[in-house]
Amino acid sequence: MTESQAGAVRATGIPLQEREPEQITAALAAAGVEPDDQKPFLDLFTYARTNHLGISKLAAQTGISQTTLSQCYNGSYEGGNYVQIGDRIKTFFWRLEQKALFGGLREFVETRVTKVLWSVFEKVRVIRRIQIIQSEEQLGKTRSATEYTARNNSGRTVYVQLGGGSRSGCGDFIWGLADKLGIPYTLKMREKRSRIKATLESCDLVIIDEAHLIFSWALSAQREFWDYLRTDVFDNGARGVCLIATNCEVMDQLRQFRGAGRYNLGQLLGRMRNDPVMIEPVEDIVEDDIELLVARYYKTGKPGKRILALLTDVVRRPGLGHIGLLEDIMNEAWSKAKRRKKDLDDETVKEIVDETLTVLKAQKDLYTRGLGGAHIPT
């Protein structure tokens, strides 16, 4: 037995992150992999050790099967093409580079909107009512709701996002809710509903996002949804329910549905708080939050007052501004700075603001409605 073969045998059975580079090299060499072709595997091994990843998590990230990776690192990928697997590993690292360049920053920031929503969620959890939350788009409602759910995910909070493009959406909602609760996909609808009701017993808050889509469903689907929400989800106050809607006056839509669908809203409204929570861009997006969101992108220094004033003005503009636009601007500015191999600065941010507003002006003729002006206020 050669030294390489002996090293490969010694490595077999040892968790990947506990091996030494020499053992990886020995296993690959014993399988006849040339030194240049070994490099992707060694790079991936280093990545796994640095990020404390085992074979299963590494497989999930790379999209290469756990069995294939295990055999490659044991030098037992008989009949397999190590070069081809190496190319897939190179593609994985290329995508990581692209994500680092264009993916932006994803750290969660507790803005004023977040704190308002979290306060509402906590209140609804206690009072066990149905609460409507509505606002314009892209103010951070969904990110706040999903982060809240992640922090309260011991079965107490369930977050479901309604999908578009359906006119029989209640069935889709039930399937989505079952999936969030870990109920097998293969169960029939009757069994699903029974299992959902039983599983929700440990839950005291259900958050339903994109609730404005309900009113695009057929009247029969809307009727089925409101009945199901009242009887099985809300379940006479067994838990609170928050409905998050965008660009929609939910109470007005309900009144229209009552007439068009000949639906008795009495029992539903009796369980619903009559005052929707309204989130307004001008009132609820404050400059302190803008600074928190923007400062994440500055490796050195911090954003200046004039650039913060400009960004705050853009984000608050009716029909134009929102947190999503701010994130787009900052991600693009951050990417441009990285391409230039320099740290982000106010000048680069302003370039992107000017470019963005120019594009939006051409697309929507925003300036004719008094929304123009891409210059930093003096």
N, C-alpha and C positions, 0 to 999 in steps of 0.2 A: 504493500500500500504506500503510495506516495505521500509526501508531507501535506500536499493540498487536499488529498482525499481524506487523510486523517483529520485535518482541520474541519472539513465539511461534516464528517461524522460527529465530531465533538459538538458542533453547533446545532445539530438536529435535536429538536425538542426543547431548546432554550427559547423563551419568549424573545421576539425580535429586538425589543428595546433594551434587553439585557445582554445582547451579543456585542462582540468587539468588531471593529472594521476588518481586522485580519481574518476573522471567521467568515465574514461575508465574502471577502475576496477569495478565500480558500474554497468555499462552496461553489462559487461561480467558476473559478479556474478548473475545479474538478469536473465541472459540467462542460468544459471546453469553451467557455465564453472568453473572448479576447479582451485584453485590458481596456481598450477604448470602449468596448461595449459594456463593460462592467460599471462604468462611471454613473449612468442614470440610476442603477440600483443602489450604489453607494450614496448618491445624493439623496435618494428617497429614504434610505436607512437613516442618514443624518437628520433629515426632516422629521422622521418618526421619533427619533430619540429626543430631539429638541422640543417637540410638542407632546411628548409622552403618549404616543399613539401605539396601540397594538395592531396586529394584522387586520382585525375586523374593522376598526375605525379607519385604518389606512385604505382598506378596500372601498369603504363607503365614500371616502374623499376622492380617490383616484378613478373610481369606476371600473377598476380591475378586480376580478373576483378574488375572494379570500384564498380559495384553493390554489389559483394560479400564482399569487404572490408568495404563498407559503412554499410551494414547490420550487419557485425560482430562488428564493433565499436559502432553501435546503439543497439546491443543485440537483433537484430530482424532477425537473420539468421535462420529462422524456418526450421526445418528438415535438416539443414546443419550440417556438421561435423566440429566443431571448432578445434578439435584435428588435423584433416587432414590439415586444413588451417594453423594451427600453424606449422605443419611439413614443409609446403611449405615456410613459413616465415623463419624457421630455415635453409632451403636450400638456400634461398636468402642470408642470412648472411654468410653462409659457402662460397658461391661463391664470396662474397665481400672479405672475408679473402684470398681466393685463388688469387683473382685479386691483392690484396695488396702485396701478396708474389711473384707472378710470372708475374704480368701484366706490371711491369716496370713503368717508368715515361713517361708521354705523353706531358709534357709542350713543347710548340713550341719554337725553338731557331732559330734566324735569322743568318744563316751561310752565308759565302761568296757566296755559290751556290744560296741560297735564294735571296740575294740582287741582284745578276746578273739576275736571272729569273724575279724578280719583276720589275727590270729596263726594261727588254725586254717587259714585259706585258704592262707597262705604255707607252712605245714607240709605240708599235703596236696599242694600244688603240687610240693613237693620229694620227698616220700616216695611219691607216686603210688599212693595207696590210696583206697578208698571210705569216706568219713567221714559219719556221721550227726550232725546237730545238731538238738536239740529243746528246746522250751521252751513256756511258756504264750504266749498271743497278745499282740500289740502291745507287744513289748519292743524293737522297732527292728531286727529281723533283716533284714527285706526292704530297708529303707533302707540299712543297712550293706552288704548284699550288692550292691545296685545301684550304690552309690557306689564300692565296691571295683572293680567291673567297669568303671565309667567311667574309673577311674584306671589300669586295666590292659587297655585296650580295643584294643590293637594286635594282636588275634587271639589273645592268650595266654589270656584268660579269656572264657568264654561263660556268660551268665546266662539261664536259662529258667524261667518260672513256669508251673506246671501249672494248667490251668483246671478248674473244677468242672462238675458237671452232665453228665458223660459216663461211660458204662460201658464204652466202648471207647477209653480214654484214651491207649493207647500210640500209636495213629495220630495223635492230636491232639498228643502230645508230639513226634513226629517232624516234623510240620508246623511246630510252634512252633520247634523247634531249627533247621530249615532256614531259617525266616524270619530268625532271629537271625544266621545265617551268611551271609545275603544270597543264598540259593539261590532261583531263580525259583519262584514259586507254581505255575506251570502244569506243572511237571514231574510225571511219574507217580511213584508211590511207590517203585518199584524204582530208578529213576534218582535220586530224591531221596536214598535211603539210600546209594547209591554216592557221590553228590556230598558228602554229609555226612561220610562216612568220610574222603574225600580232603581236605576243607576242614579237618577237625579235626586234621590232621597238624601244623598250626602252633600248636595250642592245647595248653596243659598243665594247664588246670583248667576243669572244667564245674561250675557251681553250679545245682542243681535245687531251686527253691523250691516250697512248698506240697506237699511230698512225702507228707503224710498223706492226700492225696486218692487216692493210688494204691490204697489199700485199700478204696475205694468202687467200684472198677472191677469188672467181671466177672472171674472167675478166669482165663479165657483171656487177657484183656487184661493182667492182672497178670503172668501167666507170660511173655507176649510182651515186656512191659516189662523184666523182670529179665534175660531172655536178651539183649535188645538192649542194655541198659545194660552188661552184662558183656562182650559180644563186640565191639560197635561203638563205644560211648562210652568206657568204661574201656579196652577194647582191650588187655588183658593188661599194664596198667601204662603205657600210652603217655601217660596223663595222670591226674591226680587227679580225684575226683568228690566233691562235697559235697551231701548230701541234707538240706534244711532242712524240718523238720516241726513242726507246732504242735499242742499238746495230744494227743500221740500217742506211745505207747511202741512205737517202730518194731520193735525186736527181738521184742517180744511179738507184734506183728501179723505179723511174718515167720514166727514159729513156728506161728501159727494158719493162715497161708496154706499152709505146708508140709503140714499135715495135710489141710486142705480141698481144696487144689489138687493134692495128691500131687506136689509139686514137690521136686526134689532141690536143697536149699539149699547143699550142700557147696561147689560151685565158687564160688558168690557169696560165702558167708561167708569162704571162704579169701582173698578179695580185699578184705574189709571189716574195718575196725578194730572190734574187739568192744566198745569203750568209747565210747558216744555222748557227745558234748559236751553237757552240760546247762547251760542258762542259767536261773538262778533270780532272781525279782524282788527278793527280800530281799538276796541276796548280791551280785548284779551291778548293781543300781541303787543308786548311792551319791549322797549329798547334793551332792557336788561336781559331779556330772553334772547333777543337777536345777538347780543354780545356773547352770550353763552354758546349759542349754536355756531357762531362764526369763529370764535377764539379757538375752537378745537382744531382748526385747519392751520393755525399759525404755529410753526415749529419754534420760531424765535420771535420775540416781541409780541405785540398784540394789535388788534385792529384799531385804527385811529377813530377819533370822534366823528370826523366828517364822513368816512366810509360807512360807519354805523348809522349815521343819520340818513345817508343815501339808501342803504339797504332797508332800513325801517320804513322809509317813505315808499319804496317799491313794494314791500310786502303788504303794506296797509292799503294800497290803491284798490278801490272797488273794481271788481271785474277783472283784475289783473293779478294782484299780489296774493301770495299765500306761502306757507312754510315750505311747500314742495318746490316752489319757484326759487326760494332762498337756497334750498339744498342743491338744486340744479346749478345755480350760479356758483356756489362755493365749490361743488365738485369739479365743475369745468375749470374754475380758476386754479384750484389745487392741482389738477391734472396738467394744466398749461405750465405751472411753475415747475412741476416735476420733469416735464419734457425739456424745460430750459435748464434743468439741473440747478435750481436755486430754491430758496425758501419762499413761501407765499408772502406777498406784500400787498399793500393797499392799491398800488398802481395796477397790478395784475387783476385784482378784483374789479377795479373800476373798468378796465378794458372789457371784461366779460359782461358787466352790467350794461355798458354802452352797446355791445354787440347784441345782447339779449333784447334790449328795448328796441333796437333798430329792427330786429327780426319780427318782434311782436307788433311793431308799428306797421310794417309792411303787410303782415298777415291779417290784422284786425282793425287797422286804421284807428288805433287807440288815441292818437294825438288829437283827432277831431273831437274827441269827447273830453278833452281837458286833462288827459292822463299823461301827457308827454313831459319831456325834460329829463335827460339822463345825466345832468351835470351835478357834481358834488356841491351842495349848498355852501356858501361862504359865510 
